[in-house]
Amino acid sequence: MDLTETQTADQLLRTLVLILDLCGTFAFALSGAMAGVRRRLDIFGVLVLSFAASTFGGITRDLLIGAVPPAALEDWRYLAVSLAAGLLCFFWSSLIEKLRNPVRMLDAMGLALFAVAGTEKALAFGLSPVMAALLGMLTGIGGGVARDVLLAEIPAVLRSDLYAVAALAGAAFVVGGSLLHLPLIITTLGGGLVCFGLRVIAIRRGWRLPIARESNPPTSLDG
């Protein structure tokens, strides 16, 4: 591959990561904003929640790989997309509520998009396949964790349903495709579909990971 082809491939990868990042930002911003609307936050609270939920994963990823300042803080488009999504939910939440489980579906979309984008960017920065997959998973789950923590809820990733596992599966698909030198579009779409599909199926069928059980359940004092 000559210099021109290498530069073209790098530019394509950067463009793809940006598109995936912005789409994931929009999806997670909608998810965060809708959660805020359901909790009856004011407009400032909704916008803060939409921005935090949509950028936390990407900011964490960029800090860990040394891509500073993080893209979400350097590029105005991330802020614009998250605020637009927050305003959309605040003023027209009834339209989004017509979807079935809108917060969960939007969360699954954001999870898939960020997991793929995080993995692709980690690979572009020279991380090993295993670390790239783990960083892709972290990118995917970061937004949901930030949203749940701000709402004083136990993060979904810790509630035993297939959340981080779905992100890791999508990231692993991207890494595998990269090792096999598959076309970028195939690894990207495939990884996103694996993550989104696994997450949606887990929601619909109630798939859960094993949960910890107490060895000695507390007994009633009334007996």
C-alpha positions as CSV (number, residue, x, y, z in Angstrom):
1,M,0.0,0.0,0.0
2,D,1.6,3.3,-1.1
3,L,1.5,6.6,0.8
4,T,-1.6,7.9,-1.0
5,E,-3.6,4.8,-0.3
6,T,-2.5,4.8,3.4
7,Q,-3.6,8.4,3.8
8,T,-6.9,7.7,2.1
9,A,-7.5,4.7,4.4
10,D,-6.7,6.8,7.5
11,Q,-9.0,9.6,6.3
12,L,-11.8,7.1,5.7
13,L,-11.3,5.6,9.2
14,R,-11.3,9.1,10.9
15,T,-14.5,10.0,9.0
16,L,-16.2,6.7,9.9
17,V,-15.3,7.1,13.6
18,L,-16.6,10.7,13.5
19,I,-19.9,9.6,12.0
20,L,-20.3,6.7,14.4
21,D,-19.5,9.0,17.3
22,L,-22.0,11.7,16.3
23,C,-24.7,9.1,15.7
24,G,-24.0,7.4,19.1
25,T,-23.9,10.9,20.7
26,F,-27.4,11.6,19.3
27,A,-28.8,8.2,20.4
28,F,-27.4,8.4,24.0
29,A,-28.4,12.1,24.2
30,L,-32.0,11.1,23.4
31,S,-31.8,8.3,25.9
32,G,-30.4,10.5,28.7
33,A,-32.9,13.3,27.9
34,M,-35.9,11.0,27.9
35,A,-34.8,9.6,31.2
36,G,-34.6,13.1,32.5
37,V,-38.0,14.0,31.2
38,R,-39.5,10.9,32.9
39,R,-37.9,12.1,36.2
40,R,-39.5,15.5,35.6
41,L,-36.2,17.5,35.5
42,D,-36.2,21.1,34.4
43,I,-34.8,22.0,31.0
44,F,-31.3,22.6,32.3
45,G,-31.3,19.2,34.0
46,V,-32.5,17.5,30.9
47,L,-29.7,19.2,28.8
48,V,-27.1,18.3,31.4
49,L,-28.2,14.7,31.4
50,S,-28.3,14.5,27.6
51,F,-24.7,15.9,27.3
52,A,-23.3,13.7,30.1
53,A,-24.9,10.6,28.8
54,S,-23.8,11.2,25.2
55,T,-20.2,12.2,25.8
56,F,-18.9,10.4,28.9
57,G,-17.9,7.2,27.1
58,G,-16.1,9.0,24.3
59,I,-14.3,11.4,26.7
60,T,-13.1,8.4,28.8
61,R,-11.9,6.6,25.7
62,D,-10.0,9.6,24.4
63,L,-8.3,10.3,27.7
64,L,-7.2,6.7,28.0
65,I,-5.6,6.5,24.6
66,G,-4.1,10.0,24.8
67,A,-6.3,11.7,22.2
68,V,-6.5,15.0,24.0
69,P,-8.3,17.2,24.2
70,P,-11.2,14.7,23.8
71,A,-13.1,15.1,20.6
72,A,-16.4,15.8,22.5
73,L,-14.8,18.8,24.1
74,E,-12.9,20.0,21.1
75,D,-15.5,19.6,18.3
76,W,-18.6,21.8,18.6
77,R,-20.7,19.3,16.8
78,Y,-20.8,16.9,19.8
79,L,-22.3,19.7,22.0
80,A,-24.7,20.8,19.2
81,V,-25.9,17.2,18.6
82,S,-26.4,16.5,22.3
83,L,-28.2,19.8,23.0
84,A,-30.4,19.4,19.9
85,A,-31.4,15.9,21.1
86,G,-32.1,17.3,24.6
87,L,-34.3,20.0,23.3
88,L,-36.2,17.6,21.0
89,C,-37.0,15.4,24.0
90,F,-37.9,18.3,26.3
91,F,-40.4,19.8,23.9
92,W,-41.6,16.8,21.9
93,S,-41.2,13.9,24.3
94,S,-44.7,12.6,23.5
95,L,-43.6,11.8,20.0
96,I,-40.6,9.7,21.2
97,E,-42.8,8.0,23.9
98,K,-44.8,6.5,21.2
99,L,-41.9,4.1,20.5
100,R,-41.8,0.9,22.6
101,N,-39.4,1.2,25.4
102,P,-37.8,4.3,23.8
103,V,-35.0,4.8,26.4
104,R,-33.9,1.2,26.2
105,M,-34.0,1.1,22.4
106,L,-32.1,4.4,22.1
107,D,-29.6,3.2,24.7
108,A,-29.1,0.0,22.7
109,M,-28.4,2.0,19.6
110,G,-25.9,4.3,21.4
111,L,-24.3,1.2,23.0
112,A,-23.7,-0.4,19.6
113,L,-22.5,2.8,17.9
114,F,-20.0,3.7,20.6
115,A,-18.7,0.2,21.1
116,V,-17.8,0.0,17.4
117,A,-16.4,3.6,17.2
118,G,-14.4,3.1,20.4
119,T,-12.9,-0.1,19.1
120,E,-12.0,1.4,15.7
121,K,-10.4,4.4,17.3
122,A,-8.4,2.2,19.7
123,L,-7.1,0.1,16.9
124,A,-6.2,3.2,14.9
125,F,-4.1,4.4,17.9
126,G,-2.2,1.1,17.9
127,L,-3.7,-0.7,20.9
128,S,-3.6,-4.5,21.0
129,P,-6.7,-6.4,19.9
130,V,-7.7,-7.3,23.4
131,M,-7.2,-3.8,24.8
132,A,-9.0,-2.3,21.8
133,A,-12.1,-4.6,22.5
134,L,-12.1,-3.7,26.1
135,L,-11.8,0.0,25.4
136,G,-14.7,-0.3,22.8
137,M,-16.8,-1.9,25.6
138,L,-15.9,0.9,28.0
139,T,-16.8,3.5,25.4
140,G,-20.2,1.9,24.9
141,I,-21.1,1.5,28.5
142,G,-19.8,4.9,29.7
143,G,-22.8,7.0,28.6
144,G,-25.3,4.7,30.3
145,V,-23.3,4.6,33.5
146,A,-23.2,8.4,33.6
147,R,-26.9,8.7,33.0
148,D,-27.8,6.2,35.7
149,V,-25.4,7.7,38.3
150,L,-26.8,11.2,37.7
151,L,-30.3,9.8,38.2
152,A,-29.2,8.0,41.4
153,E,-29.9,4.6,39.9
154,I,-27.7,1.4,39.9
155,P,-26.0,1.5,36.4
156,A,-27.6,-0.9,34.0
157,V,-24.2,-2.5,33.4
158,L,-24.3,-3.8,37.1
159,R,-27.8,-5.0,37.0
160,S,-27.0,-8.4,35.5
161,D,-28.7,-8.0,32.1
162,L,-26.6,-8.3,29.0
163,Y,-25.2,-4.8,28.7
164,A,-21.5,-4.8,28.8
165,V,-21.5,-8.3,27.3
166,A,-23.3,-7.0,24.2
167,A,-20.8,-4.2,23.9
168,L,-17.9,-6.5,24.3
169,A,-19.4,-8.9,21.6
170,G,-19.7,-6.1,19.1
171,A,-16.2,-4.8,19.9
172,A,-14.8,-8.4,19.5
173,F,-16.4,-8.7,16.1
174,V,-14.7,-5.5,15.0
175,V,-11.3,-6.7,16.3
176,G,-11.8,-10.1,14.6
177,G,-12.7,-8.4,11.3
178,S,-9.6,-6.2,11.6
179,L,-7.3,-9.2,12.2
180,L,-8.8,-11.0,9.2
181,H,-8.4,-7.8,7.1
182,L,-12.1,-7.7,6.2
183,P,-13.5,-4.5,4.6
184,L,-14.0,-1.7,7.1
185,I,-17.7,-1.4,6.3
186,I,-18.3,-5.1,7.0
187,T,-16.6,-5.1,10.4
188,T,-18.4,-1.8,11.3
189,L,-21.9,-2.9,10.4
190,G,-21.3,-6.4,11.7
191,G,-20.1,-5.3,15.0
192,G,-22.9,-2.8,15.4
193,L,-25.5,-5.3,14.5
194,V,-24.1,-8.0,16.9
195,C,-24.1,-5.5,19.8
196,F,-27.5,-4.0,19.1
197,G,-29.1,-7.4,18.3
198,L,-27.8,-9.1,21.4
199,R,-28.9,-6.2,23.6
200,V,-32.4,-6.0,22.1
201,I,-32.9,-9.8,22.4
202,A,-31.8,-9.7,26.0
203,I,-34.3,-6.9,26.7
204,R,-37.2,-8.7,24.9
205,R,-36.4,-12.2,26.4
206,G,-35.2,-11.2,29.8
207,W,-31.7,-12.7,29.4
208,R,-29.6,-12.1,32.4
209,L,-26.2,-13.0,33.8
210,P,-26.1,-15.0,37.0
211,I,-26.5,-12.8,40.1
212,A,-24.9,-13.1,43.5
213,R,-26.9,-14.9,46.1
214,E,-26.6,-14.6,49.9
215,S,-25.2,-17.7,51.5
216,N,-27.2,-17.1,54.7
217,P,-30.4,-15.1,54.0
218,P,-31.4,-12.9,56.9
219,T,-34.1,-14.4,59.1
220,S,-37.2,-12.6,60.3
221,L,-37.1,-11.4,63.9
222,D,-40.8,-11.9,64.2
223,G,-40.7,-15.7,64.1
